[in-house]
Amino acid sequence: MGKIGINMSGLLKRLSFQTGQSRKVTYYRPPIYGKDNYGVEDGSIDAEEIIVPDVRAYIQNQTDKSFVQQRAGHNVTGKANIYLPNLGTLKNFPNFSGATSFNEPEGFDKIIDYDRTVYQVPTTATGSWVSDGTGTFASDGESITLTVNGGGNLHYTGSANSLEADRLTFQMKCSGSVQLNAFDSYHGGLTTNDRIKYDNINFTPTDNEWVIIDVPFVSGTVAKGTSIYYNGSRKAVTVTSGSNFAASGGFILDFKKFKVDFSATAGDTIKLKNIKYYKSAEWSIHNVNDYNDEYMSLSCVRTSGKRDSRRKAYGASYNN
């Protein structure tokens, strides 16, 4: 009997639509740090991190939660078999197409699972969305669109709890010559001291193609970096936080504003949707159970970060 092929990507989509058993995750490989002559990591990065967002996966839990106290409050562990599309499918994702640095799954790569939405910035209507004095807003009931008269920014202001979130994601589609320069998240206040800034991005997306951005939602006083992969290239992102976070011990205060900075010309459009502050569950790959032309089956272990009560007591800084 000949081999029966499986369209794993299509199967995962069908499972999502019909049963909800399939969901979207982010595939993450941590950076590889350089070493000194004694074999000790020296803080320099020899290989950058790899982030592939919006990957459909089927997670078959073996142990959902087992409360085992560990250092620094890391206490929620679990085990699961995770099924992903084959490597060729992942390498052809729009954000990751053409990348040559991702050849196979490796031990201790991460599967960042979506636990729950802590706060979603509304894009179903134009209320509370503002540009810097130029352009007009419209909404199709799902996304918000700004037709610009020139470069500048667009932002949403509101008030909501954001303590439990540890990642920020959104989708963006542009037309014309729009360049994404930075995006900011303000908490507790509306000054530069109250913001977490994702800066020095400076790239121009392809016309009318969705870009998926999924980054750590962080605070603290030390500048950290993250990445956006687009068309197979890594866009380095500088992450800094205002002085008020240091005064609060890195504590993430209530959400106040989400802002996107851009360059553009009159008539260009920027569309945003699915702007979510969410709580993640991180899986670490320990075994590759099956790896073929159709799918990958990975044996993973989950160790979540601090309990929410400890986050509130000690502060939700980047270094925690």
N, C-alpha and C positions, 0 to 999 in steps of 0.2 A: 504494500500500500504506500502510495506517495505521501510526502510530507504535506500536512494541511497548514496553510498559511493563516496567520491571525493579524487582522488590522487592529493592533492594540490601541492606537490613537482613536480610531472610530469607535471601538468597543467602550473605551473610557468615557467618551462623549455620550454614548447611548446610556451607560450606567448613570451618568450625571443627570440626564434629562428624565429618565424613567424611574430611577430608584433613589437618587441622591447619594449613592455609595461612592461615586467618584467625585473628587474635588481637586481644586487647583493648589499647587504648592510651588515653592521656589527651590531650585537646585542650587546649592552653594558649596564652593570649595574655598577654604580659608587660604590666605596668602602663605607663601613659603618664605621664611625668613633666612637671611644669610647667617653664616657662622664664622667665628674667629678661628685662629690657629689651634685653639683648644677644643673646638667643636661646640662652643657655646653660642647660642643665637645672639646676634649683635644688634638687632633692631632694624637692620636694613632689609628691604624686600627684594628677593631674587625672582619671585614669580608672583604676579598680582592675583588677587582673589578672582573667582569666577562666579557670576550670578546669572542664572537662567530663570526668570520669573514666569508665572502663568503656565506651569506644566501640569497637565492632568495626571492624576495618580489614583490608584486604588490602594487604600491602607487597610490591611487585614489585621486587626488588633489581636494580639495574644494575651497581653496584660495591659489593660487600659491605664490604670493608675495604681501604683504601689508606693505608699508614703514611707520612704526611708530617709531619715534625716542625714544630710551631708553638710559639709562645710559651707559657709556663706549663705545658708538658707536654701541651697539647691536640694529639693526634696521630692520632686514628683518624677517617677521613672516609669517606663513602660516598654513593652516589646511588640514588634509588629513585622509582618512581611509587607513590603511596599512594592507594588507593580507599576513600572513606568514604561512609556514607549521606548523603542530601541534608540540607540545612540544617534543613528543617522537622522531620526526624526527630531531629536533634541537639537542637533547641530544645525538644522534648517529652520529653527524658530526665527521669526522676523528680527528679534533683538540680537540674535546670536549667529545669524547666517554668515558663513565664511570663516568663523573662528577656527584656528588651527591648534590652539593650546588645550583643547578639551578632547581627549582621545578615548577615555574609558572611565567608568566609575572606579573610584579608589576608596580604600578603607578610610573611615572618618570624614569623608565628604558629608555634607549636611543636607537633609531634606527639611526645609522650613515650612511647617504645616500651618494652616490658618485655623486658629482656635476660635476666636470670635471677634466681631467688630466692637470696638470700644466707642468710637465716634465716627460718623460719616458726614463729611461736609456736603450740604445740600447742593445738588446741581439740577434739580427738577424744576426750578423757577429762578427768575433773575433777581429776586429780592436779596438785599444785603451783599450783592456782588458789585464791585466798584472798580473802574479803571482810573488811571491818574489824570482824569479830566478829558480823555479822548476815547472815541469808539462807542459802539453800541452793543448791548447784550441781547441774546435770545436763548431760549431753552426749548428742546424738543421733548421735554418730560423725562429725559434720562441724562443728557449732557448739557453743559453750559457753553455757549459760543460767543466769543468777542470778535467783532469786526473792528479792526484798529484803524486809527488815523496816523499812527506812528509808533515808535518804540515806547517802552515804559513798563508798567506792571498791571496786573489784575489781582484782586484779593477779595476774600470773603471774611467778614467779621461776625463773631457770635460768642457764645459762652457755653461750655460743656466740660464735663469731667474727662480727663485724658490720662489719669494716673496709671491704669492697668495696661495701656498700650506700650508696645516695645518696637513696633515697626510702622512705617508710613508707606502707603502705596497710592498711585494714581495713574490714570491713562491720559495721554495727550495726543491730539491730532492737529496738524497745522497745514496751512496753505500759503503759498508765496515764499517769502524769504525770512520767515520767522526764525530767530535764533534763541534757544533757551539758554539764559545766562545763569540763573540761580532760582531757588525757591526757599521760602522762609516759613517757619512755624513759630507763632507767638503764643506764650503761655503766662498767665498771671497778669500781664500788662501789654501795652502796645508800643513800648520803646525798644530801641536796639538792644538794651540790656535784658529784654524779656524774650529774645528770639533764639531759636536754633537755626543756623544758616547753612544751607547746602549750596556751595558757591563754586565758581570757576568751571562751570560745565561747558558753556560756549560751543554748542553744536546746533546744526540746522537739520531737522528731521526731513525725510522725504515727504513730498506733498501727499496729503490725505492718507497717511499711513499711521496707524496707532502705535505709539511708543508706550511701553509698560515700564514704569519706574517703581522699584521696591527697595527701600533703604531702611537702615536702622533708625529708630526714633530715639534720639540720645540726648543726654545733657552732660554736664561736667565742665571742667575748666581747660582740659587739654585738647588741643585740636586733633581730630581724628579724620580719617578719610574713608570713603566708600566708592562704589562704582556704579555706572550705568553702562550696560552693553548695548550697542546699537550697530546693526549691519556688520557684526563680527569684530567691532573695535571697542575697546574699553575707553570710556570717558571718565577720567578721574574726577572725583567730587571731594572738595574740601568741606569738612564739617566743623563748625565752631559754635559755641553757645555763649550767650550774654552773661554779664557779671552777676545778675540776680539769681542765676542757677547756682553759682558758687556760694552765694549767701544762704541759699536754702539747702545746702548740702547735696546739690544735684537733684533735688526733688522736682518732679514734673508737675507743674501747677495746671489749673484749668486752661483749656483751649481758649484762645482769644481771636487769632487770625491766621489764615493760610494765604500766602502771597507767592505769585510767580513773576519773576523779572525776565524781560525779553527785549530783543531788538526786532524791529519789523518796519515795513513801509505801509502806507495807506492802502486799505483794501485787503490786506492779509487777514487771515482768520486763525484763531486759537480755540480749540475745543478741548474741554476737560470733563472727565467723568470718573466714577468709582474712586473718589478721594477718601481714603479710609485710614484711620488710626486703628491698628488692630493688635490683638494679643496673639503671639505665635507660640507654637510648640515645635521644638527642634528635635529632629531625629538624626542620629549618627549611624552611618553605614558600618556594620561590623562584618557582614558576610555577603557575598554575591552568590545567591542560590542557583540562579539560572540566567543565562546571558546569551541571547541568540539574535537572529535577524528580525524577530517580531517584538520582543519585549525584554525588559530586565526585571528580575525578581530579587529584591534586596532584603536582607535580614537586618533590622535596625533597632537601636535602643534609644529611648527618649529620656533626657534629663532636662527638665524645665528650670527656668530661673527662679528667682526669689518669689516666695509667696507674696500675694498682694499686701497682706498685713505687715510683712517685713519691709516691703518696698516703701510703704507709707511711713514706717517708723524710722528707717535708716536712710531713705532717699534713693531715687531710681536713677543713679548716675550711670554714665556710659561704662565706667570701669566695673560696675556690678554685673 
